[in-house]
Amino acid sequence: MKRAIPALLLIFVFAVPCPAQPHSHWYKSKKFWIPFAVNIASMSADYAESQRAFALGARESNPIFGERQPGFGRMFTIGMPIAFAYSFSSYRLATSQREVFRYASIAPTAYATIGHLIEANKAASYSPVIVSFHHKPQF
């Protein structure tokens, strides 16, 4: 159910009518590029922290990456279209004719950024469990 909500949100966003603007395209708009930069920065921080945790022995829990310890390039290549979709959703909401959608335009970017920051925090706090049989356990 948790994974279905973002997909339904994206479908809903693309169904929102966008006003006809003859000289304004999404690829020329700050309303697209600023959320895209924020998404890419948070995604890169998450993946960099994941690589540090992989070096300590952690394993990836997200099955979309397909490996236990995927490389940064693989993670970035898979994550880039998702970041694009969140940014384009923000753009579509920001350019909507309906005022309530314009106010909600930060929601897709905020959702993605917070998700990446939570995952980066988990990776940053990872430490391997070291078991030593040379010392008595302390309680």
GISULNOR-V957180 format. One record per backbone hydrogen bond with DSSP energy under -0.5 kcal/mol. CO is the residue of the C=O (numbers start at 1). NH is the residue of the N-H. If there is no record, write none. Layout:
# GISULNOR-V957180
CO;NH + CO;NH
This chain:
# GISULNOR-V957180
1;5 + 2;6 + 3;7 + 4;8 + 5;9 + 6;10 + 7;11 + 8;12 + 9;13 + 10;14 + 11;15 + 13;16 + 17;97 + 19;21 + 20;22 + 21;24 + 23;25 + 25;28 + 26;29 + 29;32 + 29;33 + 30;34 + 32;36 + 33;37 + 34;38 + 35;39 + 36;40 + 37;41 + 38;42 + 39;43 + 40;44 + 41;45 + 42;46 + 43;47 + 44;48 + 45;49 + 46;50 + 47;51 + 48;52 + 49;53 + 50;54 + 51;55 + 52;56 + 53;56 + 53;58 + 54;57 + 61;63 + 62;65 + 63;66 + 68;60 + 71;75 + 72;76 + 73;77 + 74;78 + 75;79 + 76;80 + 77;81 + 78;82 + 79;83 + 80;84 + 81;85 + 82;86 + 83;87 + 84;88 + 85;89 + 86;90 + 87;91 + 88;92 + 89;93 + 90;94 + 91;95 + 93;96 + 95;19 + 98;102 + 99;103 + 100;104 + 102;105 + 103;106 + 104;107 + 106;110 + 107;111 + 108;112 + 109;113 + 110;114 + 111;115 + 112;116 + 113;117 + 114;118 + 115;119 + 116;120 + 117;121 + 118;122 + 119;123 + 120;124 + 121;125 + 123;126 + 128;130 + 129;131 + 130;132
